[in-house]
């Protein structure tokens, strides 16, 4: 019977970030993951804002005519 050498290892938690979090204990790779995570979130927020702005402008144009 084969023994799995990784059976006792817990899966690595998905990276999360809290604003103001102490960064001293994070590795360079973890910091890079956080930067990528936050960059993706910023783009998601910008896209949501663009969609809302387009909707607002469309409603404004509809009610003005």
PQR file with spaces between the fields and no chain letter, atoms N, CA, C, O and H, PARSE charges and radii, in Angstrom:
ATOM       1  N    UNK     1       0.840   -1.181    0.000 -0.4000 1.5000
ATOM       2  CA   UNK     1       0.000    0.000    0.000 -0.0000 2.0000
ATOM       3  C    UNK     1       0.886    1.247    0.000  0.5500 1.7000
ATOM       4  O    UNK     1       1.778    1.370    0.840 -0.5500 1.4000
ATOM       5  N    UNK     2       0.651    2.163   -0.927 -0.4000 1.5000
ATOM       6  CA   UNK     2       1.465    3.368   -1.049 -0.0000 2.0000
ATOM       7  C    UNK     2       1.047    4.402   -0.006  0.5500 1.7000
ATOM       8  O    UNK     2      -0.132    4.537    0.323 -0.5500 1.4000
ATOM       9  H    UNK     2      -0.074    2.063   -1.609  0.4000 1.0000
ATOM      10  N    UNK     3       2.025    5.114    0.497 -0.4000 1.5000
ATOM      11  CA   UNK     3       1.768    6.162    1.478 -0.0000 2.0000
ATOM      12  C    UNK     3       1.896    7.509    0.771  0.5500 1.7000
ATOM      13  O    UNK     3       2.877    7.765    0.072 -0.5500 1.4000
ATOM      14  H    UNK     3       2.982    5.005    0.230  0.4000 1.0000
ATOM      15  N    UNK     4       0.902    8.358    0.960 -0.4000 1.5000
ATOM      16  CA   UNK     4       0.926    9.688    0.349 -0.0000 2.0000
ATOM      17  C    UNK     4       1.712   10.628    1.265  0.5500 1.7000
ATOM      18  O    UNK     4       1.260   10.919    2.373 -0.5500 1.4000
ATOM      19  H    UNK     4       0.105    8.151    1.528  0.4000 1.0000
ATOM      20  N    UNK     5       2.881   11.108    0.824 -0.4000 1.5000
ATOM      21  CA   UNK     5       3.678   11.987    1.693 -0.0000 2.0000
ATOM      22  C    UNK     5       3.033   13.351    1.924  0.5500 1.7000
ATOM      23  O    UNK     5       3.443   14.083    2.825 -0.5500 1.4000
ATOM      24  H    UNK     5       3.248   10.871   -0.075  0.4000 1.0000
ATOM      25  N    UNK     6       2.033   13.698    1.123 -0.4000 1.5000
ATOM      26  CA   UNK     6       1.387   14.999    1.261 -0.0000 2.0000
ATOM      27  C    UNK     6       0.030   14.914    1.956  0.5500 1.7000
ATOM      28  O    UNK     6      -0.694   15.907    2.024 -0.5500 1.4000
ATOM      29  H    UNK     6       1.701   13.103    0.391  0.4000 1.0000
ATOM      30  N    UNK     7      -0.314   13.756    2.462 -0.4000 1.5000
ATOM      31  CA   UNK     7      -1.639   13.545    3.064 -0.0000 2.0000
ATOM      32  C    UNK     7      -1.861   14.443    4.283  0.5500 1.7000
ATOM      33  O    UNK     7      -2.989   14.863    4.543 -0.5500 1.4000
ATOM      34  H    UNK     7       0.273   12.949    2.407  0.4000 1.0000
ATOM      35  N    UNK     8      -0.806   14.738    5.024 -0.4000 1.5000
ATOM      36  CA   UNK     8      -0.954   15.555    6.239 -0.0000 2.0000
ATOM      37  C    UNK     8      -0.947   17.051    5.958  0.5500 1.7000
ATOM      38  O    UNK     8      -1.289   17.848    6.832 -0.5500 1.4000
ATOM      39  H    UNK     8       0.110   14.397    4.813  0.4000 1.0000
ATOM      40  N    UNK     9      -0.561   17.437    4.744 -0.4000 1.5000
ATOM      41  CA   UNK     9      -0.503   18.854    4.416 -0.0000 2.0000
ATOM      42  C    UNK     9      -1.910   19.397    4.184  0.5500 1.7000
ATOM      43  O    UNK     9      -2.729   18.790    3.494 -0.5500 1.4000
ATOM      44  H    UNK     9      -0.283   16.789    4.035  0.4000 1.0000
ATOM      45  N    UNK    10      -2.158   20.537    4.770 -0.4000 1.5000
ATOM      46  CA   UNK    10      -3.441   21.197    4.566 -0.0000 2.0000
ATOM      47  C    UNK    10      -3.376   21.990    3.268  0.5500 1.7000
ATOM      48  O    UNK    10      -2.321   22.515    2.912 -0.5500 1.4000
ATOM      49  H    UNK    10      -1.492   21.030    5.331  0.4000 1.0000
ATOM      50  N    UNK    11      -4.500   22.079    2.561 -0.4000 1.5000
ATOM      51  CA   UNK    11      -4.476   22.895    1.345 -0.0000 2.0000
ATOM      52  C    UNK    11      -4.197   24.354    1.693  0.5500 1.7000
ATOM      53  O    UNK    11      -4.662   24.869    2.709 -0.5500 1.4000
ATOM      54  H    UNK    11      -5.356   21.653    2.851  0.4000 1.0000
ATOM      55  N    UNK    12      -3.439   24.995    0.839 -0.4000 1.5000
ATOM      56  CA   UNK    12      -3.082   26.397    1.065 -0.0000 2.0000
ATOM      57  C    UNK    12      -4.335   27.258    0.901  0.5500 1.7000
ATOM      58  O    UNK    12      -5.036   27.140   -0.104 -0.5500 1.4000
ATOM      59  H    UNK    12      -3.061   24.576    0.013  0.4000 1.0000
ATOM      60  N    UNK    13      -4.620   28.119    1.873 -0.4000 1.5000
ATOM      61  CA   UNK    13      -5.829   28.954    1.758 -0.0000 2.0000
ATOM      62  C    UNK    13      -5.718   29.955    0.607  0.5500 1.7000
ATOM      63  O    UNK    13      -4.632   30.425    0.267 -0.5500 1.4000
ATOM      64  H    UNK    13      -4.050   28.215    2.689  0.4000 1.0000
ATOM      65  N    UNK    14      -6.858   30.258    0.029 -0.4000 1.5000
ATOM      66  CA   UNK    14      -6.901   31.233   -1.047 -0.0000 2.0000
ATOM      67  C    UNK    14      -6.456   32.583   -0.483  0.5500 1.7000
ATOM      68  O    UNK    14      -6.904   32.980    0.593 -0.5500 1.4000
ATOM      69  H    UNK    14      -7.740   29.876    0.306  0.4000 1.0000
ATOM      70  N    UNK    15      -5.576   33.292   -1.200 -0.4000 1.5000
ATOM      71  CA   UNK    15      -5.092   34.565   -0.649 -0.0000 2.0000
ATOM      72  C    UNK    15      -6.218   35.589   -0.521  0.5500 1.7000
ATOM      73  O    UNK    15      -7.038   35.758   -1.423 -0.5500 1.4000
ATOM      74  H    UNK    15      -5.212   32.969   -2.074  0.4000 1.0000
ATOM      75  N    UNK    16      -6.230   36.247    0.596 -0.4000 1.5000
ATOM      76  CA   UNK    16      -7.163   37.343    0.836 -0.0000 2.0000
ATOM      77  C    UNK    16      -6.351   38.524    1.336  0.5500 1.7000
ATOM      78  O    UNK    16      -5.197   38.378    1.738 -0.5500 1.4000
ATOM      79  H    UNK    16      -5.564   36.110    1.328  0.4000 1.0000
ATOM      80  N    UNK    17      -6.951   39.656    1.304 -0.4000 1.5000
ATOM      81  CA   UNK    17      -6.224   40.832    1.771 -0.0000 2.0000
ATOM      82  C    UNK    17      -7.169   41.725    2.554  0.5500 1.7000
ATOM      83  O    UNK    17      -8.317   41.941    2.166 -0.5500 1.4000
ATOM      84  H    UNK    17      -7.889   39.774    0.977  0.4000 1.0000
ATOM      85  N    UNK    18      -6.664   42.233    3.654 -0.4000 1.5000
ATOM      86  CA   UNK    18      -7.398   43.206    4.452 -0.0000 2.0000
ATOM      87  C    UNK    18      -6.635   44.517    4.371  0.5500 1.7000
ATOM      88  O    UNK    18      -5.413   44.551    4.511 -0.5500 1.4000
ATOM      89  H    UNK    18      -5.731   42.058    3.969  0.4000 1.0000
ATOM      90  N    UNK    19      -7.370   45.589    4.143 -0.4000 1.5000
ATOM      91  CA   UNK    19      -6.746   46.909    4.087 -0.0000 2.0000
ATOM      92  C    UNK    19      -6.080   47.196    5.434  0.5500 1.7000
ATOM      93  O    UNK    19      -6.697   47.022    6.486 -0.5500 1.4000
ATOM      94  H    UNK    19      -8.363   45.562    4.028  0.4000 1.0000
ATOM      95  N    UNK    20      -4.831   47.632    5.398 -0.4000 1.5000
ATOM      96  CA   UNK    20      -4.083   47.951    6.616 -0.0000 2.0000
ATOM      97  C    UNK    20      -3.412   46.752    7.258  0.5500 1.7000
ATOM      98  O    UNK    20      -2.799   46.880    8.317 -0.5500 1.4000
ATOM      99  H    UNK    20      -4.330   47.774    4.544  0.4000 1.0000
ATOM     100  N    UNK    21      -3.519   45.597    6.636 -0.4000 1.5000
ATOM     101  CA   UNK    21      -2.944   44.371    7.176 -0.0000 2.0000
ATOM     102  C    UNK    21      -1.429   44.486    7.280  0.5500 1.7000
ATOM     103  O    UNK    21      -0.794   45.122    6.438 -0.5500 1.4000
ATOM     104  H    UNK    21      -4.018   45.493    5.776  0.4000 1.0000
ATOM     105  N    UNK    22      -0.837   43.863    8.324 -0.4000 1.5000
ATOM     106  CA   UNK    22       0.619   43.832    8.479 -0.0000 2.0000
ATOM     107  C    UNK    22       1.208   42.995    7.352  0.5500 1.7000
ATOM     108  O    UNK    22       0.855   41.827    7.189 -0.5500 1.4000
ATOM     109  H    UNK    22      -1.353   43.346    9.007  0.4000 1.0000
ATOM     110  N    UNK    23       2.100   43.590    6.579 -0.4000 1.5000
ATOM     111  CA   UNK    23       2.681   42.917    5.422 -0.0000 2.0000
ATOM     112  C    UNK    23       4.056   42.318    5.708  0.5500 1.7000
ATOM     113  O    UNK    23       4.634   41.659    4.844 -0.5500 1.4000
ATOM     114  H    UNK    23       2.387   44.539    6.711  0.4000 1.0000
ATOM     115  N    UNK    24       4.574   42.538    6.892 -0.4000 1.5000
ATOM     116  CA   UNK    24       5.934   42.121    7.219 -0.0000 2.0000
ATOM     117  C    UNK    24       6.131   40.613    7.143  0.5500 1.7000
ATOM     118  O    UNK    24       7.231   40.150    6.844 -0.5500 1.4000
ATOM     119  H    UNK    24       4.104   43.074    7.594  0.4000 1.0000
ATOM     120  N    UNK    25       5.087   39.846    7.408 -0.4000 1.5000
ATOM     121  CA   UNK    25       5.237   38.389    7.451 -0.0000 2.0000
ATOM     122  C    UNK    25       4.999   37.717    6.100  0.5500 1.7000
ATOM     123  O    UNK    25       5.119   36.497    5.991 -0.5500 1.4000
ATOM     124  H    UNK    25       4.193   40.222    7.651  0.4000 1.0000
ATOM     125  N    UNK    26       4.665   38.492    5.075 -0.4000 1.5000
ATOM     126  CA   UNK    26       4.383   37.918    3.764 -0.0000 2.0000
ATOM     127  C    UNK    26       5.656   37.814    2.932  0.5500 1.7000
ATOM     128  O    UNK    26       6.525   38.684    2.985 -0.5500 1.4000
ATOM     129  H    UNK    26       4.568   39.483    5.163  0.4000 1.0000
ATOM     130  N    UNK    27       5.745   36.736    2.165 -0.4000 1.5000
ATOM     131  CA   UNK    27       6.889   36.570    1.264 -0.0000 2.0000
ATOM     132  C    UNK    27       6.686   37.437    0.022  0.5500 1.7000
ATOM     133  O    UNK    27       5.610   37.994   -0.195 -0.5500 1.4000
ATOM     134  H    UNK    27       5.039   36.030    2.122  0.4000 1.0000
ATOM     135  N    UNK    28       7.732   37.539   -0.781 -0.4000 1.5000
ATOM     136  CA   UNK    28       7.640   38.301   -2.026 -0.0000 2.0000
ATOM     137  C    UNK    28       6.568   37.683   -2.927  0.5500 1.7000
ATOM     138  O    UNK    28       5.784   38.408   -3.541 -0.5500 1.4000
ATOM     139  H    UNK    28       8.606   37.086   -0.605  0.4000 1.0000
ATOM     140  N    UNK    29       6.530   36.355   -3.011 -0.4000 1.5000
ATOM     141  CA   UNK    29       5.516   35.679   -3.823 -0.0000 2.0000
ATOM     142  C    UNK    29       4.106   35.972   -3.310  0.5500 1.7000
ATOM     143  O    UNK    29       3.188   36.200   -4.098 -0.5500 1.4000
ATOM     144  H    UNK    29       7.167   35.766   -2.513  0.4000 1.0000
ATOM     145  N    UNK    30       3.942   35.967   -1.999 -0.4000 1.5000
ATOM     146  CA   UNK    30       2.624   36.276   -1.429 -0.0000 2.0000
ATOM     147  C    UNK    30       2.238   37.726   -1.707  0.5500 1.7000
ATOM     148  O    UNK    30       1.075   38.016   -1.986 -0.5500 1.4000
ATOM     149  H    UNK    30       4.687   35.782   -1.359  0.4000 1.0000
ATOM     150  N    UNK    31       3.197   38.629   -1.634 -0.4000 1.5000
ATOM     151  CA   UNK    31       2.917   40.027   -1.951 -0.0000 2.0000
ATOM     152  C    UNK    31       2.510   40.164   -3.421  0.5500 1.7000
ATOM     153  O    UNK    31       1.582   40.904   -3.747 -0.5500 1.4000
ATOM     154  H    UNK    31       4.142   38.394   -1.407  0.4000 1.0000
ATOM     155  N    UNK    32       3.210   39.447   -4.301 -0.4000 1.5000
ATOM     156  CA   UNK    32       2.852   39.476   -5.720 -0.0000 2.0000
ATOM     157  C    UNK    32       1.441   38.942   -5.950  0.5500 1.7000
ATOM     158  O    UNK    32       0.698   39.477   -6.773 -0.5500 1.4000
ATOM     159  H    UNK    32       3.964   38.846   -4.036  0.4000 1.0000
ATOM     160  N    UNK    33       1.070   37.882   -5.219 -0.4000 1.5000
ATOM     161  CA   UNK    33      -0.291   37.340   -5.322 -0.0000 2.0000
ATOM     162  C    UNK    33      -1.316   38.383   -4.884  0.5500 1.7000
ATOM     163  O    UNK    33      -2.361   38.537   -5.518 -0.5500 1.4000
ATOM     164  H    UNK    33       1.674   37.447   -4.550  0.4000 1.0000
ATOM     165  N    UNK    34      -1.015   39.094   -3.803 -0.4000 1.5000
ATOM     166  CA   UNK    34      -1.928   40.126   -3.312 -0.0000 2.0000
ATOM     167  C    UNK    34      -2.079   41.251   -4.325  0.5500 1.7000
ATOM     168  O    UNK    34      -3.186   41.736   -4.558 -0.5500 1.4000
ATOM     169  H    UNK    34      -0.167   38.968   -3.289  0.4000 1.0000
ATOM     170  N    UNK    35      -0.961   41.671   -4.931 -0.4000 1.5000
ATOM     171  CA   UNK    35      -1.006   42.734   -5.934 -0.0000 2.0000
ATOM     172  C    UNK    35      -1.889   42.296   -7.102  0.5500 1.7000
ATOM     173  O    UNK    35      -2.724   43.070   -7.570 -0.5500 1.4000
ATOM     174  H    UNK    35      -0.062   41.277   -4.741  0.4000 1.0000
ATOM     175  N    UNK    36      -1.710   41.066   -7.573 -0.4000 1.5000
ATOM     176  CA   UNK    36      -2.521   40.555   -8.684 -0.0000 2.0000
ATOM     177  C    UNK    36      -3.989   40.464   -8.284  0.5500 1.7000
ATOM     178  O    UNK    36      -4.871   40.807   -9.072 -0.5500 1.4000
ATOM     179  H    UNK    36      -1.032   40.437   -7.193  0.4000 1.0000
ATOM     180  N    UNK    37      -4.249   40.010   -7.082 -0.4000 1.5000
ATOM     181  CA   UNK    37      -5.622   39.901   -6.577 -0.0000 2.0000
ATOM     182  C    UNK    37      -6.291   41.275   -6.519  0.5500 1.7000
ATOM     183  O    UNK    37      -7.431   41.440   -6.951 -0.5500 1.4000
ATOM     184  H    UNK    37      -3.532   39.731   -6.443  0.4000 1.0000
ATOM     185  N    UNK    38      -5.574   42.245   -5.986 -0.4000 1.5000
ATOM     186  CA   UNK    38      -6.130   43.596   -5.871 -0.0000 2.0000
ATOM     187  C    UNK    38      -6.275   44.267   -7.239  0.5500 1.7000
ATOM     188  O    UNK    38      -7.239   44.999   -7.464 -0.5500 1.4000
ATOM     189  H    UNK    38      -4.647   42.111   -5.635  0.4000 1.0000
ATOM     190  N    UNK    39      -5.343   44.030   -8.140 -0.4000 1.5000
ATOM     191  CA   UNK    39      -5.450   44.598   -9.493 -0.0000 2.0000
ATOM     192  C    UNK    39      -6.688   44.047  -10.201  0.5500 1.7000
ATOM     193  O    UNK    39      -7.402   44.791  -10.874 -0.5500 1.4000
ATOM     194  H    UNK    39      -4.560   43.435   -7.957  0.4000 1.0000
ATOM     195  N    UNK    40      -6.941   42.753  -10.053 -0.4000 1.5000
ATOM     196  CA   UNK    40      -8.130   42.148  -10.658 -0.0000 2.0000
ATOM     197  C    UNK    40      -9.399   42.723  -10.029  0.5500 1.7000
ATOM     198  O    UNK    40     -10.384   42.959  -10.727 -0.5500 1.4000
ATOM     199  H    UNK    40      -6.362   42.149   -9.507  0.4000 1.0000
ATOM     200  N    UNK    41      -9.379   42.946   -8.737 -0.4000 1.5000
ATOM     201  CA   UNK    41     -10.550   43.514   -8.061 -0.0000 2.0000
ATOM     202  C    UNK    41     -10.782   44.956   -8.489  0.5500 1.7000
ATOM     203  O    UNK    41     -11.927   45.370   -8.670 -0.5500 1.4000
ATOM     204  H    UNK    41      -8.578   42.755   -8.170  0.4000 1.0000
ATOM     205  N    UNK    42      -9.714   45.722   -8.654 -0.4000 1.5000
ATOM     206  CA   UNK    42      -9.848   47.107   -9.125 -0.0000 2.0000
ATOM     207  C    UNK    42     -10.469   47.121  -10.510  0.5500 1.7000
ATOM     208  O    UNK    42     -11.345   47.943  -10.780 -0.5500 1.4000
ATOM     209  H    UNK    42      -8.784   45.386   -8.507  0.4000 1.0000
ATOM     210  N    UNK    43     -10.040   46.238  -11.389 -0.4000 1.5000
ATOM     211  CA   UNK    43     -10.619   46.185  -12.734 -0.0000 2.0000
ATOM     212  C    UNK    43     -12.092   45.786  -12.680  0.5500 1.7000
ATOM     213  O    UNK    43     -12.909   46.314  -13.434 -0.5500 1.4000
ATOM     214  H    UNK    43      -9.328   45.571  -11.170  0.4000 1.0000
ATOM     215  N    UNK    44     -12.426   44.861  -11.797 -0.4000 1.5000
ATOM     216  CA   UNK    44     -13.833   44.450  -11.631 -0.0000 2.0000
ATOM     217  C    UNK    44     -14.685   45.622  -11.155  0.5500 1.7000
ATOM     218  O    UNK    44     -15.808   45.809  -11.624 -0.5500 1.4000
ATOM     219  H    UNK    44     -11.762   44.432  -11.185  0.4000 1.0000
ATOM     220  N    UNK    45     -14.158   46.401  -10.235 -0.4000 1.5000
ATOM     221  CA   UNK    45     -14.867   47.579   -9.738 -0.0000 2.0000
ATOM     222  C    UNK    45     -15.028   48.628  -10.831  0.5500 1.7000
ATOM     223  O    UNK    45     -16.088   49.241  -10.961 -0.5500 1.4000
ATOM     224  H    UNK    45     -13.246   46.249   -9.854  0.4000 1.0000
ATOM     225  N    UNK    46     -13.984   48.828  -11.607 -0.4000 1.5000
ATOM     226  CA   UNK    46     -14.059   49.808  -12.704 -0.0000 2.0000
ATOM     227  C    UNK    46     -15.094   49.383  -13.743  0.5500 1.7000
ATOM     228  O    UNK    46     -15.837   50.221  -14.254 -0.5500 1.4000
ATOM     229  H    UNK    46     -13.123   48.330  -11.501  0.4000 1.0000
ATOM     230  N    UNK    47     -15.148   48.098  -14.055 -0.4000 1.5000
ATOM     231  CA   UNK    47     -16.127   47.600  -15.027 -0.0000 2.0000
ATOM     232  C    UNK    47     -17.550   47.776  -14.494  0.5500 1.7000
ATOM     233  O    UNK    47     -18.447   48.160  -15.244 -0.5500 1.4000
ATOM     234  H    UNK    47     -14.544   47.418  -13.640  0.4000 1.0000
ATOM     235  N    UNK    48     -17.759   47.503  -13.218 -0.4000 1.5000
ATOM     236  CA   UNK    48     -19.083   47.695  -12.613 -0.0000 2.0000
ATOM     237  C    UNK    48     -19.474   49.172  -12.657  0.5500 1.7000
ATOM     238  O    UNK    48     -20.631   49.508  -12.908 -0.5500 1.4000
ATOM     239  H    UNK    48     -17.030   47.192  -12.609  0.4000 1.0000
ATOM     240  N    UNK    49     -18.501   50.049  -12.411 -0.4000 1.5000
ATOM     241  CA   UNK    49     -18.777   51.483  -12.460 -0.0000 2.0000
ATOM     242  C    UNK    49     -19.128   51.925  -13.873  0.5500 1.7000
ATOM     243  O    UNK    49     -20.053   52.713  -14.070 -0.5500 1.4000
ATOM     244  H    UNK    49     -17.561   49.777  -12.207  0.4000 1.0000
ATOM     245  N    UNK    50     -18.381   51.411  -14.868 -0.4000 1.5000
ATOM     246  CA   UNK    50     -18.684   51.750  -16.263 -0.0000 2.0000
ATOM     247  C    UNK    50     -20.098   51.303  -16.638  0.5500 1.7000
ATOM     248  O    UNK    50     -20.829   52.037  -17.303 -0.5500 1.4000
ATOM     249  H    UNK    50     -17.630   50.771  -14.708  0.4000 1.0000
ATOM     250  N    UNK    51     -20.474   50.114  -16.213 -0.4000 1.5000
ATOM     251  CA   UNK    51     -21.810   49.595  -16.526 -0.0000 2.0000
ATOM     252  C    UNK    51     -22.887   50.457  -15.874  0.5500 1.7000
ATOM     253  O    UNK    51     -23.894   50.771  -16.509 -0.5500 1.4000
ATOM     254  H    UNK    51     -19.881   49.519  -15.672  0.4000 1.0000
ATOM     255  N    UNK    52     -22.690   50.835  -14.638 -0.4000 1.5000
ATOM     256  CA   UNK    52     -23.675   51.678  -13.946 -0.0000 2.0000
ATOM     257  C    UNK    52     -23.766   53.059  -14.578  0.5500 1.7000
ATOM     258  O    UNK    52     -24.857   53.614  -14.710 -0.5500 1.4000
ATOM     259  H    UNK    52     -21.872   50.580  -14.123  0.4000 1.0000
ATOM     260  N    UNK    53     -22.633   53.609  -14.966 -0.4000 1.5000
ATOM     261  CA   UNK    53     -22.616   54.928  -15.601 -0.0000 2.0000
ATOM     262  C    UNK    53     -23.341   54.875  -16.946  0.5500 1.7000
ATOM     263  O    UNK    53     -24.096   55.786  -17.285 -0.5500 1.4000
ATOM     264  H    UNK    53     -21.747   53.158  -14.858  0.4000 1.0000
ATOM     265  N    UNK    54     -23.110   53.809  -17.708 -0.4000 1.5000
ATOM     266  CA   UNK    54     -23.787   53.659  -19.000 -0.0000 2.0000
ATOM     267  C    UNK    54     -25.292   53.534  -18.794  0.5500 1.7000
ATOM     268  O    UNK    54     -26.072   54.110  -19.553 -0.5500 1.4000
ATOM     269  H    UNK    54     -22.497   53.068  -17.433  0.4000 1.0000
ATOM     270  N    UNK    55     -25.699   52.798  -17.787 -0.4000 1.5000
ATOM     271  CA   UNK    55     -27.119   52.639  -17.483 -0.0000 2.0000
ATOM     272  C    UNK    55     -27.738   53.976  -17.063  0.5500 1.7000
ATOM     273  O    UNK    55     -28.843   54.320  -17.482 -0.5500 1.4000
ATOM     274  H    UNK    55     -25.065   52.330  -17.171  0.4000 1.0000
ATOM     275  N    UNK    56     -27.018   54.710  -16.244 -0.4000 1.5000
ATOM     276  CA   UNK    56     -27.511   56.016  -15.793 -0.0000 2.0000
ATOM     277  C    UNK    56     -27.650   56.976  -16.962  0.5500 1.7000
ATOM     278  O    UNK    56     -28.646   57.692  -17.062 -0.5500 1.4000
ATOM     279  H    UNK    56     -26.120   54.431  -15.904  0.4000 1.0000
ATOM     280  N    UNK    57     -26.656   56.997  -17.851 -0.4000 1.5000
ATOM     281  CA   UNK    57     -26.707   57.880  -19.013 -0.0000 2.0000
ATOM     282  C    UNK    57     -27.844   57.495  -19.957  0.5500 1.7000
ATOM     283  O    UNK    57     -28.509   58.365  -20.519 -0.5500 1.4000
ATOM     284  H    UNK    57     -25.847   56.415  -17.770  0.4000 1.0000
ATOM     285  N    UNK    58     -28.063   56.203  -20.130 -0.4000 1.5000
ATOM     286  CA   UNK    58     -29.156   55.744  -20.982 -0.0000 2.0000
ATOM     287  C    UNK    58     -30.506   56.146  -20.396  0.5500 1.7000
ATOM     288  O    UNK    58     -31.392   56.583  -21.130 -0.5500 1.4000
ATOM     289  H    UNK    58     -27.523   55.496  -19.674  0.4000 1.0000
ATOM     290  N    UNK    59     -30.668   56.006  -19.099 -0.4000 1.5000
ATOM     291  CA   UNK    59     -31.925   56.391  -18.448 -0.0000 2.0000
ATOM     292  C    UNK    59     -32.117   57.909  -18.549  0.5500 1.7000
ATOM     293  O    UNK    59     -33.222   58.386  -18.809 -0.5500 1.4000
ATOM     294  H    UNK    59     -29.948   55.651  -18.503  0.4000 1.0000
ATOM     295  N    UNK    60     -31.046   58.649  -18.344 -0.4000 1.5000
ATOM     296  CA   UNK    60     -31.125   60.105  -18.433 -0.0000 2.0000
ATOM     297  C    UNK    60     -31.537   60.548  -19.840  0.5500 1.7000
ATOM     298  O    UNK    60     -32.375   61.436  -19.999 -0.5500 1.4000
ATOM     299  H    UNK    60     -30.148   58.262  -18.133  0.4000 1.0000
ATOM     300  N    UNK    61     -30.944   59.926  -20.849 -0.4000 1.5000
ATOM     301  CA   UNK    61     -31.277   60.258  -22.241 -0.0000 2.0000
ATOM     302  C    UNK    61     -32.717   59.885  -22.562  0.5500 1.7000
ATOM     303  O    UNK    61     -33.397   60.614  -23.284 -0.5500 1.4000
ATOM     304  H    UNK    61     -30.263   59.205  -20.720  0.4000 1.0000
ATOM     305  N    UNK    62     -33.185   58.767  -22.040 -0.4000 1.5000
ATOM     306  CA   UNK    62     -34.557   58.319  -22.299 -0.0000 2.0000
ATOM     307  C    UNK    62     -35.568   59.289  -21.705  0.5500 1.7000
ATOM     308  O    UNK    62     -36.553   59.633  -22.358 -0.5500 1.4000
ATOM     309  H    UNK    62     -32.632   58.175  -21.453  0.4000 1.0000
ATOM     310  N    UNK    63     -35.338   59.731  -20.480 -0.4000 1.5000
ATOM     311  CA   UNK    63     -36.303   60.592  -19.817 -0.0000 2.0000
ATOM     312  C    UNK    63     -36.232   62.040  -20.290  0.5500 1.7000
ATOM     313  O    UNK    63     -37.173   62.800  -20.063 -0.5500 1.4000
ATOM     314  H    UNK    63     -34.537   59.451  -19.949  0.4000 1.0000
ATOM     315  N    UNK    64     -35.135   62.443  -20.947 -0.4000 1.5000
ATOM     316  CA   UNK    64     -35.029   63.791  -21.470 -0.0000 2.0000
ATOM     317  C    UNK    64     -35.758   63.932  -22.809  0.5500 1.7000
ATOM     318  O    UNK    64     -36.160   65.031  -23.191 -0.5500 1.4000
ATOM     319  H    UNK    64     -34.371   61.826  -21.131  0.4000 1.0000
ATOM     320  N    UNK    65     -35.922   62.823  -23.511 -0.4000 1.5000
ATOM     321  CA   UNK    65     -36.546   62.897  -24.836 -0.0000 2.0000
ATOM     322  C    UNK    65     -38.055   62.814  -24.796  0.5500 1.7000
ATOM     323  O    UNK    65     -38.704   62.864  -25.840 -0.5500 1.4000
ATOM     324  H    UNK    65     -35.595   61.930  -23.201  0.4000 1.0000
